[in-house]
Amino acid sequence: MKRIQVLTGSSALGLVACAGVLAVMSGHENLATATTPPPPPDTVQLTGIIRDFIEYSKPGGHPDFEKTPNLGFGIYSGNIGTALGADGKPVFTGAGWLTKTQWTDNASPTHRPICYTLFNPNSPYYDHAGVKGGNSKGGVTSADTFNQWYKDVPGLNMSMPLTITLVKQDDGSYVFDDKLDPLYAGKGGFFPIDGMLFGNSGGLPDHNFHFTYEIHTTFTYHAGANQTFKFIGDDDVFVFINGQLVVDLGGVHAAQNQFVELNRLGLTDGSIYPLDFFYAERHRTQSNCRIQTNLLLNSNAVPAVTAAFD
């Protein structure tokens, strides 16, 4: 005779409840899977605009390129306003100075150079003040000539898009380094437009030495991630985060560096912020560019350039 098992009310309710728990657990597992962020990419590509110029001593030349600053080669800080202009470009003030010694943080064992705008002598930073030299525009003729650096100007510059690739390192940071990048390692420096636009500058070494480069990108700030940005290179470099100046390596000089610790900047955890990078190569005989950051910079769209100069 076939035995039929009859469930009591409590047993039936128990099975229903168990099934509900399983369903909820299953839903949580699917939700967790759906919201788990993908692993960080191995590379990040950033596209900016590079503009070529002719040195001041040649016909059609720009007065700021191949120009020696009146106080000699070196870092000239403070010639750029501490906030971006309404057009999203640096604002030239001409109120700068020759930097004899950079401002530094209190990192051990070597104090890292920082922008003077980040200087904080109080706890927990205990930064060290730099030393100012004489006032100087750092080899820039005027605000009008500087305003031509990062704009297409008919007859004065030529422009094109340029993409650089930042490669993920074992420590999780991303690096672009002309000494390591396969496109530049054999060139002896950051020479992205050799033989293009106005062509090489002539002499030895024969490269195209006179150009500017700008990149506009974004990132998400994470307060507990110890996010940093570091640049090493020459000549002028200006970096803005959230529209504020955080790297100021103006002037004509050999490779120099500055370091940014983003926790200094008063940003809001989880918010997205812009990072704007401006570079200028103005003088022979070196061109160096190294970017290192653990920010996951967003790959940006190819910017528009004036058609006449493509």
HELIX and SHEET records of a PDB file:
HELIX    1   1 GLY A    9  THR A   35  1                                  27    
HELIX    2   2 TYR A  116  LEU A  118  5                                   3    
HELIX    3   3 ALA A  143  PHE A  146  1                                   4    
HELIX    4   4 ALA A  223  ALA A  225  5                                   3    
HELIX    5   5 LEU A  262  LEU A  265  5                                   4    
HELIX    6   6 ALA A  307  PHE A  309  5                                   3    
SHEET    1   A10 GLN A 244  ASP A 248  0                                        
SHEET    2   A10 ASP A 236  ILE A 241 -1                                        
SHEET    3   A10 ILE A 272  GLU A 281 -1                                        
SHEET    4   A10 PHE A 211  THR A 220 -1                                        
SHEET    5   A10 THR A  43  ASP A  52 -1                                        
SHEET    6   A10 MET A 158  LYS A 168 -1                                        
SHEET    7   A10 TYR A 174  ASP A 177 -1                                        
SHEET    8   A10 CYS A 289  THR A 293 -1                                        
SHEET    9   A10 THR A 228  GLY A 233 -1                                        
SHEET   10   A10 GLN A 256  GLU A 261 -1                                        
SHEET    1   B 3 TYR A  76  SER A  77  0                                        
SHEET    2   B 3 TRP A  97  THR A 101 -1                                        
SHEET    3   B 3 VAL A 131  ASN A 135 -1                                        
SHEET    1   C 2 TRP A 103  THR A 104  0                                        
SHEET    2   C 2 PRO A 113  ILE A 114 -1                                        
END                                                                             
